Every structure is written in structure tokens, then in C-alpha cells.
Amino acid sequence: MHPSTTASKHGLKLYLTGFALALTLTAIPFALVAMGLLPKVPTLIVIAVAAVIQVLVHLRYFLHLDLSTTPRETILAIVFAAVLIFIMVGGSIWIMFVLQQRLLV
């Protein structure tokens, strides 16, 4: 077998594994919400955990980032982006809760 064919099959296997994981991590929260299997708070926790795991799956299987071969600058850029996203999402949720409390008073 030609070396490029073997590498191509290995790459295809990684993409299919990532696709299967991403599909599963999307279907689980969707099913929980659609069927109402859990109360509200545990459902939100499962959705948040599935979202974080799915981001890691995308970074590993589709962007091919891992800690051993990725340059340090790339890892630092990803961590910086994650911190900014956390601040923006957390701040937005905080503002929405404060506004909701003011409406209820």
C-alpha cells in the first residue's frame, strides 16, 4: 500500500471519529431538552459540559491541536481566546440575571 494512502485513511479515521463524537455531543443535550428527561438545572449542567467537551473534540480532531506538537504561542492564543469568551459569556449572563432581578422587584 502506498504511504500517502495509509496516511489518508488514518486522517479519514480521525475525521470520522471526531464527527461521531461531535454528533453524539450534540444529540445528547438536544434529546434531554426535547424529551424533558431531567429537571432544568441538571439539564443546563449537561448542556454546558457537553459544549466544553465538544470544543475540545473540535480542537483535537478537526484543528489537530494537541499539547505535544502545537507551538506554545498557539496554545497561549487559544487560552487567551477562551478567557475572553468566558468573560463575555459570563458577563452577559450576569447582566441578564441582574436585569431580571430588577424587573421582578
C-alpha positions in Angstrom: 0.0 0.0 0.0 1.3 3.5 -0.8 2.3 5.6 2.2 0.0 8.5 1.2 -3.0 6.2 1.1 -2.3 4.9 4.6 -1.9 8.5 5.9 -5.1 9.4 4.1 -7.0 6.5 5.7 -5.6 7.5 9.1 -6.7 11.1 8.6 -10.2 10.0 7.4 -10.5 7.8 10.5 -9.7 10.8 12.8 -12.2 13.0 11.0 -14.9 10.3 11.2 -14.2 9.7 14.9 -14.4 13.5 15.5 -17.6 13.7 13.6 -19.2 10.8 15.5 -18.2 12.4 18.8 -19.5 15.8 17.8 -22.8 14.3 16.6 -23.2 12.5 19.9 -22.3 15.5 22.0 -25.0 17.5 20.0 -27.6 14.8 20.2 -27.4 14.2 24.0 -28.4 17.8 25.0 -30.9 18.0 22.2 -32.6 14.8 23.4 -32.6 16.0 27.0 -34.3 19.2 26.1 -36.7 17.7 23.6 -37.9 14.9 25.9 -37.6 16.7 29.2 -35.8 13.8 30.9 -34.1 15.9 33.6 -35.1 18.9 35.7 -33.9 22.4 34.5 -30.7 22.8 36.4 -29.2 19.3 35.7 -30.1 19.8 32.0 -28.2 23.1 31.9 -25.2 21.5 33.5 -25.2 18.6 31.0 -25.5 21.1 28.1 -22.6 23.2 29.5 -20.4 20.1 30.0 -21.2 18.7 26.5 -20.4 22.1 25.0 -17.0 22.3 26.6 -16.2 18.7 25.6 -17.3 19.4 22.1 -15.0 22.4 21.8 -12.1 20.1 22.9 -13.2 17.5 20.3 -13.2 20.1 17.6 -9.7 21.4 18.7 -8.3 17.8 18.7 -9.9 16.1 15.8 -10.6 18.9 13.3 -7.9 21.5 14.1 -5.4 18.8 15.0 -4.2 20.6 18.1 -2.6 18.7 21.0 -0.2 19.8 23.7 2.8 17.8 22.4 3.2 19.1 18.8 1.4 22.5 19.0 3.7 25.6 19.4 3.5 27.4 22.7 2.2 30.6 21.1 -0.8 28.8 19.6 -1.7 27.3 22.9 -1.4 30.7 24.6 -3.6 32.3 21.8 -6.3 29.6 22.4 -6.2 30.1 26.2 -6.5 33.9 25.7 -9.5 33.4 23.4 -11.1 31.0 25.9 -10.7 33.5 28.7 -12.2 36.3 26.6 -15.1 34.1 25.7 -15.6 33.1 29.3 -15.6 36.8 30.4 -18.1 37.8 27.6 -20.5 35.0 28.2 -20.2 35.2 32.0 -20.7 38.9 31.9 -23.7 38.7 29.6 -25.3 36.1 31.8 -24.6 38.2 34.9 -26.2 41.3 33.3 -29.3 39.3 32.3 -29.7 37.9 35.8 -29.4 41.4 37.3 -31.9 42.8 34.8 -34.3 40.0 35.6 -34.0 40.7 39.4 -34.7 44.4 38.8 -37.8 43.5 36.7 -39.1 41.3 39.5 -38.9 44.0 42.2 
